[in-house]
């Protein structure tokens, strides 16, 4: 059997079951709750493989659900992966200024 997620305990699973029953079967939050609930019977590796989500993402869902409840499973804005730094923007502005003159 694969690794178990540290933060999963019976109380958290019961909380996930209750929340899932209240949501029905659609939506991202319900889908994430179902992944958490699946950890009761399956390893993190199995759940990750079946749903096609990285293990670290599932661990993050468990942690956020444990700390914040359903609100922790809502989508969150992501930072740009390759954002320009302030220095790069300044340098680009200087270069554009030189081209204009």
Contact map, one row per residue, 1 for C-alpha under 8 A:
11100000000000000000000000000000000000000010000000000000000000000000000000000000000000000000000000000
11110000000000000000000000000000000000000011110000000000000000000000000000000000000000000000000000000
11111000000000000000000000000000000000000011100000000000000000000000000000000000000000000000000000000
01111101000000000000000000000000000000100011000000000000000000000000000000000000000000000000000000000
00111111000000000000000000000000000000100001000000000000001000000000000000000000000000000000000000000
00011111000000000000000000000000000000000000000000000000000000000000000000000000000000000000000000000
00001111100000000000000000000000000000000000000000000000000001100100000000000000000000000000000000000
00011111110110000000000000000000000000000000000000000000000001000000000000000000000000000000000000000
00000011111110000000000000000000000000000000000000000000000000000000000000000000000000000000000000000
00000001111111000000000000000000000000000000000000000000000000000000000000000000000000000000000000000
00000000111111100000000000000000000000000000000000000000000000000000000000000000000000000000000000000
00000001111111110000000000000000000000000000000000000000000000000100000000000000000000000000000000000
00000001111111111000000000000000000110010000000000000000000000000000000000000000000000000000000000000
00000000011111111100000000000000000000000000000000000000000000000000000000000000000000000000000000000
00000000001111111110000000000000000000000000000000000000000000000000000000000000000000000000000000000
00000000000111111111000000000000100110000000000000000000000000000000000000000000000000000000000000000
00000000000011111111100000000000100010000000000000000000000000000000000000000000000000000000000000000
00000000000001111111110000000000000000000000000000000000000000000000000000000000000000000000000000000
00000000000000111111111000000000100000000000000000000000000000000000010000000000000000000000000000000
00000000000000011111111110000100110000000000000000000000000000000000000000000000000000000000000000000
00000000000000001111111100000000000000000000000000000000000000000000000000000000000000000000000000000
00000000000000000111111100000000000000000000000000000000000000000000000000000000000000000000000000000
00000000000000000011111111000100000000000000000000000000000000000000000000000000000000000000000000000
00000000000000000001111111000100000000000000000000000000000000000000000000000000000000000000000000000
00000000000000000001001111100110000000000000000000000000000000000000000000000000000000000000000000000
00000000000000000000001111110110000000000000000000000000000000000000000000000000000000000000000000000
00000000000000000000000011111110000000000000000000000000000000000000000000000000000000000000000000000
00000000000000000000000001111111000000000000000000000000000000000000000001000000000000000000000000000
00000000000000000000000000111111100000000000000000000000000000000000010011000000000000000000000000000
00000000000000000001001111111111110000000000000000000000000000000000000000000000000000000000000000000
00000000000000000000000011111111111000000000000000000000000000000000000000000000000000000000000000000
00000000000000000000000000011111111100000000000000000000000010000000000010000000000000000000000000000
00000000000000011011000000001111111110000000000000000000000000000000000010000000000000000000000000000
00000000000000000001000000000111111111000000000000000000000000000000000000000000000000000000000000000
00000000000000000000000000000011111111100000001000100000010000000000000000000000000000000000000000000
00000000000010010000000000000001111111110000000000000000010011000000000000000000000000000000000000000
00000000000010011000000000000000111111110000000000000000000000000000000000000000000000000000000000000
00000000000000000000000000000000011111111100001000000000000000000000000000000000000000000000000000000
00011000000000000000000000000000001111111111001000000000000000000000000000000000000000000000000000000
00000000000010000000000000000000000111111100000000000000000000000000000000000000000000000000000000000
00000000000000000000000000000000000001111110000000000000000000000000000000000000000000000000000000000
00000000000000000000000000000000000001111111011000000000000000000000000000000000000000000000000000000
11110000000000000000000000000000000000101111111000000000000000000000000000000000000000000000000000000
01111000000000000000000000000000000000100111111100000010010000000000000000000000000000000000000000000
01100000000000000000000000000000000000000011111110000010000000000000000000000000000000000000000000000
01000000000000000000000000000000000000000111111111000000000000000000000000000000000000000000000000000
00000000000000000000000000000000001001100111111111100000000000000000000000000000000000000000000000000
00000000000000000000000000000000000000000001111111111110010000000000000000000000000000000000000000000
00000000000000000000000000000000000000000000111111111100000000000000000000000000000000000000000000000
00000000000000000000000000000000000000000000011111110000000000000000000000000000000000000000000000000
00000000000000000000000000000000001000000000001111111000000000000000000000000000000000000000000000000
00000000000000000000000000000000000000000000000111111100000000000000000000000000000000000000000000000
00000000000000000000000000000000000000000000000110111110110000000000000000000000000000000000000000000
00000000000000000000000000000000000000000000000110011111110000000000000000000000000000000000000000000
00000000000000000000000000000000000000000001100100001111111000000000000000000000000000000000000000000
00000000000000000000000000000000000000000000000000000111111100000000000000000000000000000000000000000
00000000000000000000000000000000000000000000000000001111111110000000000000000000000000000000000000000
00000000000000000000000000000000001100000001000100001111111111000000000000000000000000000000000000000
00001000000000000000000000000000000000000000000000000011111111100000000000000000000000000000000000000
00000000000000000000000000000000000000000000000000000001111111110000000000000000000000000000000000000
00000000000000000000000000000001000100000000000000000000111111111000000110000000000000000000000000000
00000011000000000000000000000000000100000000000000000000011111111100000000000000000000000000000000000
00000010000000000000000000000000000000000000000000000000001111111110000000000000000000000000000000000
00000000000000000000000000000000000000000000000000000000000111111111100110000000000000000000000000000
00000000000000000000000000000000000000000000000000000000000011111111111110000000000000000000000000000
00000010000100000000000000000000000000000000000000000000000001111111100000000000000000000000000000000
00000000000000000000000000000000000000000000000000000000000000111111100100000000000000000000000000000
00000000000000000000000000000000000000000000000000000000000000011111111100000000000000000000000000000
00000000000000000000000000000000000000000000000000000000000000011111111110000000000000000000000000000
00000000000000000010000000001000000000000000000000000000000000001001111111000000000000000000000000000
00000000000000000000000000000000000000000000000000000000000000001001111111000000000000000000000000000
00000000000000000000000000000000000000000000000000000000000010011011111111000000000000000000000000000
00000000000000000000000000001001100000000000000000000000000010011000111111100000000000000000000000000
00000000000000000000000000011000000000000000000000000000000000000000011111110000000000000000000000000
00000000000000000000000000000000000000000000000000000000000000000000000011111000000000000000000000000
00000000000000000000000000000000000000000000000000000000000000000000000001111100000000000000000000000
00000000000000000000000000000000000000000000000000000000000000000000000000111110000000000000000000000
00000000000000000000000000000000000000000000000000000000000000000000000000011111000000000000000000000
00000000000000000000000000000000000000000000000000000000000000000000000000001111100000000000000000000
00000000000000000000000000000000000000000000000000000000000000000000000000000111111000000000000000000
00000000000000000000000000000000000000000000000000000000000000000000000000000011111000000000000000000
00000000000000000000000000000000000000000000000000000000000000000000000000000001111100000000000000000
00000000000000000000000000000000000000000000000000000000000000000000000000000001111110000000000000000
00000000000000000000000000000000000000000000000000000000000000000000000000000000011111011000000000000
00000000000000000000000000000000000000000000000000000000000000000000000000000000001111111000000000000
00000000000000000000000000000000000000000000000000000000000000000000000000000000000111111100000000000
00000000000000000000000000000000000000000000000000000000000000000000000000000000000011111110000000000
00000000000000000000000000000000000000000000000000000000000000000000000000000000000111111111000000000
00000000000000000000000000000000000000000000000000000000000000000000000000000000000111111111100000000
00000000000000000000000000000000000000000000000000000000000000000000000000000000000001111111110000000
00000000000000000000000000000000000000000000000000000000000000000000000000000000000000111111111000000
00000000000000000000000000000000000000000000000000000000000000000000000000000000000000011111111100000
00000000000000000000000000000000000000000000000000000000000000000000000000000000000000001111111110000
00000000000000000000000000000000000000000000000000000000000000000000000000000000000000000111111111000
00000000000000000000000000000000000000000000000000000000000000000000000000000000000000000011111111100
00000000000000000000000000000000000000000000000000000000000000000000000000000000000000000001111111110
00000000000000000000000000000000000000000000000000000000000000000000000000000000000000000000111111111
00000000000000000000000000000000000000000000000000000000000000000000000000000000000000000000011111111
00000000000000000000000000000000000000000000000000000000000000000000000000000000000000000000001111111
00000000000000000000000000000000000000000000000000000000000000000000000000000000000000000000000111111
00000000000000000000000000000000000000000000000000000000000000000000000000000000000000000000000011111
